[in-house]
């Protein structure tokens, strides 16, 4: 029987503490069916994009370009589908553009040995400029009416669940997930046992880009079209979800699908709960999220160290 590690308990404990606190502080209003649906709706995009970023973080890297990728792919795909009069063309075009942006990022990180942080920050700044230029020229546009049916709960929620299950399978039961965790644990060892490091880095950034495309589609059907702030600060929300869920910046074995889910829901509950108790000011929300992130990361690091000491002691006793 596999022993539950302390580092895996920390995210659950943090989520439960946040959930119970706001459930009580809001006098039960947070638990209404309408509010719980709102929390789910507001968490979907962060979760979907975060599941792609998790593969990158598992390798010990980071992708801060997902927000602008959501905007670029959505804006171009919307314009093209409207110009050609083919509404459903929006979906494949969004996914292709987003995956291509991720692929370029992966090539820069892998082939030119540039820090993922520097590359994705540069992409964030540069691509945002391109998006702003395009939107200045064409303005805000609305998606074709036939695509708005995708925003119905009976369509959107099943789509969301299926995508989450697919990503969970890829991360837990395929080489791309196993190799990514191995690279995060020790890249030198992973290379020595034959794992194609460069190929895997390119692949996970392309996958992260693809999921940014999925996030873009969900954004478009939720909002009804493009906006001047599309994708803004999404990369920060995604990073917060991943790390607030207890995934270490070094990735490796600490990277888990459920941690992204817990982190994303925790962020949404904090924002939603503060609004319900009349403390919705952005400064308060950001301060609470920042403090909790530091506390949870600190607790996760302590838990990892304790688990490693426990494993080492048992090995010594066995020897």
C-alpha positions as CSV (number, residue, x, y, z in Angstrom):
1,X,0.0,0.0,0.0
2,X,1.4,3.4,-1.0
3,X,2.0,5.7,1.9
4,X,0.5,9.2,1.7
5,X,3.2,11.8,1.9
6,X,3.0,15.0,4.0
7,X,3.7,17.1,0.9
8,X,0.5,15.7,-0.7
9,X,-1.6,16.6,2.3
10,X,-0.6,20.3,2.4
11,X,-2.7,21.4,-0.7
12,X,-5.8,19.7,0.6
13,X,-5.4,21.2,4.1
14,X,-4.9,24.7,2.6
15,X,-8.0,24.3,0.3
16,X,-10.2,23.1,3.1
17,X,-9.1,25.9,5.4
18,X,-9.8,28.5,2.8
19,X,-13.2,26.9,1.8
20,X,-14.4,26.5,5.4
21,X,-13.3,30.0,6.4
22,X,-15.2,31.8,3.6
23,X,-18.2,29.4,4.0
24,X,-18.5,30.6,7.6
25,X,-17.5,34.2,7.0
26,X,-20.1,34.6,4.2
27,X,-22.7,33.1,6.5
28,X,-23.3,30.3,4.1
29,X,-23.9,32.4,1.0
30,X,-20.8,30.9,-0.7
31,X,-22.5,27.5,-0.6
32,X,-25.5,28.5,-2.7
33,X,-25.9,26.6,-5.9
34,X,-25.6,29.8,-8.0
35,X,-22.4,30.8,-6.3
36,X,-20.8,27.4,-6.6
37,X,-21.6,27.4,-10.3
38,X,-20.0,30.9,-10.5
39,X,-16.9,29.5,-8.8
40,X,-16.7,26.7,-11.3
41,X,-17.2,29.0,-14.3
42,X,-14.5,31.4,-13.0
43,X,-12.1,28.6,-12.4
44,X,-12.4,26.8,-15.7
45,X,-10.0,28.8,-17.9
46,X,-7.3,28.9,-15.2
47,X,-7.6,25.2,-14.7
48,X,-7.5,24.4,-18.5
49,X,-4.5,26.6,-19.2
50,X,-2.9,25.5,-15.9
51,X,-3.0,21.9,-16.9
52,X,-0.8,22.7,-19.9
53,X,1.6,24.8,-17.9
54,X,1.9,21.9,-15.3
55,X,3.8,19.8,-17.9
56,X,6.3,22.7,-18.2
57,X,6.6,23.3,-14.5
58,X,7.1,19.5,-13.9
59,X,10.4,19.9,-15.9
60,X,11.5,22.8,-13.7
61,X,10.6,25.5,-16.3
62,X,7.8,28.1,-16.5
63,X,5.6,29.5,-19.2
64,X,4.5,33.1,-18.6
65,X,3.4,33.6,-22.2
66,X,0.0,31.8,-21.9
67,X,-2.0,34.9,-21.3
68,X,-0.9,36.7,-24.5
69,X,-1.2,33.4,-26.4
70,X,-4.8,33.2,-25.4
71,X,-5.3,36.7,-26.7
72,X,-3.3,36.4,-29.9
73,X,-4.9,33.1,-31.0
74,X,-8.4,34.2,-30.1
75,X,-8.1,37.6,-31.9
76,X,-6.7,36.2,-35.1
77,X,-9.1,33.2,-35.2
78,X,-12.1,35.4,-34.6
79,X,-11.1,37.8,-37.4
80,X,-10.4,34.9,-39.8
81,X,-13.7,33.1,-39.1
82,X,-15.7,36.3,-39.6
83,X,-13.8,37.3,-42.7
84,X,-14.3,33.9,-44.4
85,X,-17.8,33.4,-43.1
86,X,-17.0,30.0,-41.6
87,X,-17.9,30.2,-37.9
88,X,-16.5,26.8,-36.8
89,X,-13.2,27.6,-38.4
90,X,-12.5,29.6,-35.2
91,X,-11.8,26.4,-33.1
92,X,-9.1,24.8,-35.2
93,X,-7.4,28.1,-36.1
94,X,-7.3,29.1,-32.4
95,X,-5.7,25.8,-31.5
96,X,-3.2,25.8,-34.3
97,X,-2.0,29.4,-33.7
98,X,-1.7,28.8,-29.9
99,X,0.2,25.5,-30.4
100,X,2.5,27.2,-32.9
101,X,3.4,30.0,-30.4
102,X,4.1,27.3,-27.8
103,X,6.3,25.4,-30.3
104,X,8.3,28.5,-31.1
105,X,8.8,29.1,-27.3
106,X,9.9,25.5,-26.9
107,X,12.4,25.7,-29.7
108,X,14.0,28.8,-28.2
109,X,14.2,27.2,-24.8
110,X,15.5,23.9,-26.0
111,X,17.7,24.6,-29.0
112,X,19.2,27.9,-27.9
113,X,19.5,27.0,-24.2
114,X,17.7,30.2,-23.0
115,X,16.0,30.4,-19.6
116,X,12.3,29.6,-20.0
117,X,11.6,32.6,-17.7
118,X,13.4,35.0,-20.0
119,X,12.0,33.6,-23.2
120,X,8.4,33.6,-22.0
121,X,8.7,37.1,-20.4
122,X,10.0,38.3,-23.8
123,X,7.1,36.6,-25.6
124,X,4.7,38.1,-23.1
125,X,5.9,41.6,-23.8
126,X,6.3,41.2,-27.6
127,X,3.2,39.3,-28.4
128,X,1.1,41.6,-26.2
129,X,2.3,44.5,-28.4
130,X,1.2,42.6,-31.5
131,X,-2.2,41.9,-30.0
132,X,-2.7,45.5,-29.1
133,X,-1.7,46.6,-32.6
134,X,-4.2,44.2,-34.2
135,X,-7.0,45.2,-31.8
136,X,-6.3,48.9,-32.5
137,X,-6.8,48.2,-36.2
138,X,-9.9,45.9,-36.1
139,X,-11.4,46.8,-32.7
140,X,-13.4,44.4,-30.5
141,X,-15.2,41.6,-32.5
142,X,-18.0,39.2,-31.5
143,X,-17.9,35.5,-32.2
144,X,-20.4,34.0,-34.7
145,X,-23.8,33.4,-33.0
146,X,-23.7,29.7,-33.8
147,X,-20.7,29.3,-31.4
148,X,-22.5,30.8,-28.5
149,X,-24.3,27.5,-27.9
150,X,-21.0,26.1,-26.6
151,X,-21.4,28.4,-23.5
152,X,-24.5,26.5,-22.4
153,X,-23.7,24.6,-19.1
154,X,-24.9,21.2,-20.6
155,X,-22.2,21.7,-23.3
156,X,-19.4,23.6,-21.6
157,X,-19.2,21.5,-18.4
158,X,-19.0,18.1,-20.1
159,X,-16.3,19.5,-22.5
160,X,-14.4,20.8,-19.5
161,X,-14.5,17.5,-17.7
162,X,-13.4,15.5,-20.8
163,X,-10.5,17.8,-21.4
164,X,-9.4,17.5,-17.7
165,X,-9.6,13.7,-17.9
166,X,-7.5,13.6,-21.1
167,X,-4.8,15.9,-19.6
168,X,-4.8,13.8,-16.4
169,X,-4.3,10.6,-18.4
170,X,-1.4,12.2,-20.4
171,X,0.3,13.4,-17.3
172,X,-0.1,10.3,-15.2
173,X,0.0,7.4,-17.7
174,X,2.1,8.5,-20.7
175,X,5.8,9.1,-21.4
176,X,5.3,12.8,-21.7
177,X,4.2,13.1,-18.1
178,X,6.6,10.6,-16.7
179,X,9.6,12.0,-18.6
180,X,8.6,15.6,-17.6
181,X,8.6,14.7,-13.9
182,X,11.9,12.8,-14.3
183,X,13.5,15.9,-16.0
184,X,12.3,18.0,-13.1
185,X,13.8,15.6,-10.5
186,X,17.2,15.5,-12.1
187,X,17.9,16.5,-15.7
188,X,21.4,15.0,-15.8
189,X,20.1,11.6,-14.6
190,X,17.1,11.8,-17.0
191,X,19.5,12.4,-19.9
192,X,21.8,9.5,-18.8
193,X,18.9,7.0,-19.0
194,X,18.0,8.0,-22.5
195,X,15.2,10.5,-22.1
196,X,15.2,13.0,-25.1
197,X,15.5,16.2,-23.1
198,X,15.3,18.7,-26.0
199,X,12.4,16.9,-27.6
200,X,10.5,16.8,-24.4
201,X,11.0,20.5,-23.7
202,X,9.7,21.4,-27.2
203,X,6.8,19.0,-26.8
204,X,5.6,20.4,-23.4
205,X,5.7,24.0,-24.5
206,X,3.7,23.1,-27.6
207,X,1.2,21.3,-25.3
208,X,1.1,24.4,-23.0
209,X,0.4,26.5,-26.1
210,X,-2.3,24.1,-27.2
211,X,-4.0,24.4,-23.8
212,X,-3.8,28.2,-24.0
213,X,-5.7,27.8,-27.3
214,X,-8.4,25.7,-25.4
215,X,-8.5,28.5,-22.8
216,X,-8.9,31.1,-25.6
217,X,-11.9,29.2,-27.0
218,X,-13.5,29.0,-23.5
219,X,-12.8,32.7,-23.0
220,X,-14.4,33.6,-26.4
221,X,-17.6,31.6,-25.8
222,X,-17.9,32.9,-22.2
223,X,-17.4,36.6,-23.0
224,X,-19.0,36.5,-26.5
225,X,-16.0,37.9,-28.4
226,X,-12.6,39.5,-28.1
227,X,-11.8,42.3,-25.6
228,X,-9.0,44.7,-25.1
229,X,-7.9,43.0,-21.9
230,X,-8.3,39.4,-23.2
231,X,-5.7,37.2,-21.4
232,X,-4.4,40.0,-19.3
233,X,-2.8,38.7,-16.1
234,X,-4.0,35.1,-16.9
235,X,-0.4,33.9,-16.7
236,X,-0.2,35.2,-13.1
237,X,-3.4,33.5,-12.2
238,X,-2.2,30.2,-13.7
239,X,1.2,30.4,-11.9
240,X,-0.6,31.2,-8.7
241,X,-2.9,28.2,-9.2
242,X,0.0,25.8,-9.8
243,X,2.2,27.0,-6.9
244,X,-0.7,27.7,-4.5
245,X,-1.7,24.1,-5.1
246,X,1.7,23.0,-3.7
247,X,3.7,22.3,-6.8
248,X,7.3,23.3,-6.2
249,X,9.1,25.6,-8.7
250,X,11.6,22.7,-9.3
251,X,8.7,20.5,-10.5
252,X,9.5,16.8,-10.5
253,X,7.4,14.5,-8.3
254,X,5.7,17.5,-6.6
255,X,3.8,18.2,-9.9
256,X,0.3,16.7,-9.6
257,X,-2.9,17.3,-11.6
258,X,-5.1,17.6,-8.5
259,X,-2.8,20.4,-7.2
260,X,-3.7,22.6,-10.2
261,X,-7.4,22.0,-9.5
262,X,-7.0,22.8,-5.8
263,X,-4.9,25.9,-6.5
264,X,-7.3,27.3,-9.1
265,X,-10.4,26.7,-7.0
266,X,-8.6,28.2,-4.0
267,X,-7.8,31.5,-5.9
268,X,-11.4,31.8,-7.1
269,X,-12.8,31.1,-3.6
270,X,-10.6,33.8,-2.1
271,X,-11.7,36.4,-4.7
272,X,-15.3,35.2,-4.5
273,X,-15.3,35.0,-0.7
274,X,-13.8,38.4,-0.2
275,X,-16.6,39.9,-2.5
276,X,-19.3,38.1,-0.4
277,X,-18.0,39.6,2.8
278,X,-17.6,43.1,1.4
279,X,-13.8,43.1,1.1
280,X,-13.5,42.9,-2.7
281,X,-10.8,45.5,-3.1
282,X,-8.1,44.2,-5.4
283,X,-5.3,45.2,-2.9
284,X,-6.8,43.0,-0.2
285,X,-7.3,40.1,-2.6
286,X,-3.8,40.3,-4.0
287,X,-2.3,40.6,-0.5
288,X,-4.2,37.6,0.7
289,X,-3.2,35.5,-2.3
290,X,0.4,36.5,-2.0
291,X,0.6,35.7,1.7
292,X,-1.1,32.4,1.3
293,X,1.2,31.5,-1.6
294,X,4.3,32.2,0.6
295,X,2.8,30.2,3.5
296,X,1.8,27.2,1.3
297,X,5.1,27.1,-0.6
298,X,6.9,27.2,2.8
299,X,4.8,24.4,4.2
300,X,5.3,22.4,1.0
301,X,9.1,22.8,1.2
302,X,9.1,21.7,4.9
303,X,6.9,18.7,4.0
304,X,9.2,17.6,1.2
305,X,12.2,17.9,3.5
306,X,10.4,15.9,6.2
307,X,9.4,13.2,3.8
308,X,13.0,12.9,2.5
309,X,14.4,12.6,6.0
310,X,11.8,10.0,6.9
311,X,12.7,8.0,3.7
312,X,16.4,8.3,4.5
313,X,16.0,7.2,8.1
314,X,14.0,4.1,7.0
315,X,16.7,3.3,4.4
316,X,19.4,3.5,7.0
317,X,17.3,1.3,9.4
318,X,16.8,-1.3,6.6
319,X,20.5,-1.2,5.8
